[in-house]
Amino acid sequence: MDDEPLSEWAERRYAKVGRLRAIPLVTGDGPKGAHVNPEAPRAIQRWNGYSWEPHGFASDLAEAKRILYPGVIESPAPAPGPAPKLGAGTGKHRKPQAPRSER
């Protein structure tokens, strides 16, 4: 048989148990992409191996991301100021052209 061993399948399946996701609480046709309505409250759901179950609540997308990705630290915005000086160059990011011969 070309099937994978059951132990490998079970290991891969159970690795997903405990995974979290955020679902926007909106009316209409159902949830859309997270970026569509970032101010909408979110239901946090946890995968138990068979179905998604309620786990928590977030007031908006930013709070949901803090719950879903607790170890990720947001990088601070770059300090405003003058742009760095660049070295001399042609400004072209292409292969240099061969010099033209004069006729």
N, C-alpha and C positions, 0 to 999 in steps of 0.2 A: 504494500500500500504506500501511496505517496502522502498520506495524511501526516500531520505533525503529531507528536506525542501529546496525550491529554495533559500531562504535567506542564508542558510548555504553554499550552493554551490557558490552563488554569492560572498559571503564574502571571501571564500577560493580562488576564481578565481581572484578577484580584489586585493588580497594581493600580487600577483605576478607582478602587473603592476609596471613598473619602474625598474625592475630587469635588471642588466647589464650582458653582456657576451663579451668575447674577442675571435675573430675568426682570426686565422693566415691567412695572405694574401700570399698564395703559389700557384704555378702552379701544375698541375697534376690532381690526382683523387679527390682533394678536401681537406678540412681541416682534419688534423690528431690530435693526442693528443698534448696538449700544450708543453709537455716536449720533443717532437720529434725535434723541431727546435726553440729553445728559442731565437735565434737572429732575427727571421723573424718578420716583422712588423705586427701589429694586428689592425683590425677594431673593434671598440667598438660598440656594438649594444645594444639597449634598447627595452624591451618588452612593447608594448603599449596596451596589452590586446587582440590583434588579430594577430599581426605579429612582427617580429624583425625589427626595423628601425635603420638606421645609427645614431650614437650618438657622436662618436669621433674617434681618431686615436692614436695609441701608437707605438713607434719605435721598441720595443722589449717586451719580456715577463715580464721583471722586471717592466717596466713602466706601462704595462697593469695591473699588480697586484696592483700597487699603485693607479690606477684609480678605479679598482673594489673593493678594500678593503682599503678605505682611513683611517679608524680608527685603523688599525692594525699596530703596531710598530714592526719593525724587532728587534729581540733580538740580542745583540752584541755577537760576538764569544767569547767563554771562553778564559780567559787569559792563555797563554802557561806557563807551569811550571810542577813541579813534580806531579805525581799522588798522591792522598791522601793515607795515610797508612790505611790498613784494619786491623781489630783485628784478633786475633788468631782464627783458625777454621780448620775444616777438608777440606773445599773447596767443599764439596758435598752438593747439594741442594736437598737432598732426605730424605725420612723418615729414621731416625736412625735405624740401624740394631741391632737386639738383639745380645747380646754377645754369642759367640760360646762356647760350652762346650767341654772340652778336653776329649778324650777317652783314 
